[in-house]
Each structure stands twice: as structure tokens, then as C-alpha cells.
Amino acid sequence: MAKLKIIWTRQAKEALKSIYDYYKEKSLQGAKNVRLELLNSPKTIHFAKQYQIDDINPKYRRIVVRDFKVLYKEHNNTILVLDIVSTRQSPDVLKKK
């Protein structure tokens, strides 16, 4: 099986930075830990349909990391990380993503 290529969209990178900045105000090491977990999560994908279809927005698959969902799509052996959203948000907000 070919290794999947991982591409982060601008939206996903911005979400990652916002999450890092939020945690950094509380703890620099905590911020680094969360960022590393989120960055590494798509690397655990061995096949495109490995993780669940998102229950709120079914056009995406999701990886749950702490209190966040890493939303992605697969196309031609490429994982496209689209966004990272807090699971604490209202489902109505998440449906608009």
C-alpha cells in the first residue's frame, strides 16, 4: 500500500496556530504538546477510510484528538486536512464548516 501524502489547508494551519496561541497563554509546554498531537494525528492514517465520517458534517472524516476534531478528505492517495474544530462548539457552528 502506498503511503498517503498529507496536505494541510490554510484554514487548518490557521486553526492550529489559534489553538497553539490559546494554550500558550496558559502553558508553553502544554501548547507544544497539543500542537504536536494535532500535527501527528493525520500520520496515523494508514488507509483513507480508517477514521469515522463526521457526525455533524458527513462530507468529512474525523480524527478526535483531545477536545478537537481534525477534519479531512481523501483524494488520490492524498489526505487533505481541512480544518481543526473544538468539540466544545455548538453543533450549529460546526455544521457551517
C-alpha positions in Angstrom: 0.0 0.0 0.0 1.3 3.4 -1.0 2.0 5.9 1.8 -0.6 8.7 1.9 0.6 12.2 1.3 -0.7 14.8 3.8 -1.5 18.3 2.9 -2.7 21.0 5.4 -5.0 23.7 4.0 -4.6 27.3 5.0 -7.7 27.0 7.2 -6.3 24.0 9.1 -3.0 25.8 9.6 -4.7 28.9 10.9 -6.8 26.8 13.3 -3.7 25.0 14.5 -2.0 28.4 15.2 -5.0 29.7 17.0 -5.2 26.6 19.2 -1.4 26.9 19.9 -1.7 30.6 20.8 -4.6 29.9 23.1 -2.8 27.2 25.0 0.5 29.1 25.1 -1.1 31.8 27.3 -1.7 29.0 29.9 1.4 26.9 29.4 4.1 26.9 26.7 4.8 23.2 27.1 1.0 22.5 27.0 0.7 24.4 23.8 3.6 22.5 22.2 2.1 19.2 23.3 -1.3 19.9 21.8 0.2 21.2 18.6 2.4 18.1 18.3 -0.6 15.7 18.9 -2.7 17.5 16.3 0.2 17.6 13.7 0.9 13.9 14.2 -2.7 12.7 14.1 -3.0 12.5 10.2 0.2 10.5 10.2 -1.7 7.7 11.9 -3.9 7.2 8.8 -3.0 4.1 7.0 -6.0 3.9 4.7 -8.4 6.7 3.7 -11.5 5.3 5.3 -9.8 4.4 8.6 -11.5 7.1 10.7 -15.2 7.9 11.2 -17.3 10.0 9.0 -18.0 13.2 10.9 -21.5 13.0 12.5 -22.2 16.8 12.1 -20.7 17.3 8.6 -20.7 13.9 6.8 -18.7 15.1 3.8 -15.6 14.9 6.1 -13.9 12.2 8.1 -12.6 13.0 11.5 -9.8 12.2 13.9 -10.5 13.1 17.5 -7.6 14.5 19.5 -8.2 15.7 23.0 -11.1 18.2 22.6 -10.6 18.7 18.9 -11.7 17.1 15.6 -9.2 17.1 12.8 -11.4 17.1 9.6 -10.1 15.6 6.4 -10.9 14.3 3.0 -9.0 11.8 0.9 -8.4 12.1 -2.8 -5.9 10.1 -4.9 -3.8 8.8 -2.0 -3.7 12.3 -0.5 -5.1 13.3 2.8 -6.3 16.9 2.8 -6.5 18.2 6.3 -9.3 20.8 6.0 -9.8 22.2 9.5 -9.5 21.6 13.2 -12.5 22.4 15.3 -13.2 22.2 19.0 -15.7 19.6 20.1 -17.0 22.0 22.7 -18.5 24.3 20.0 -22.2 24.2 19.3 -23.2 21.7 16.6 -24.8 24.6 14.7 -21.5 26.3 14.4 -19.8 23.1 13.3 -22.4 22.5 10.6 -21.3 25.7 8.9 -17.8 24.5 8.5 
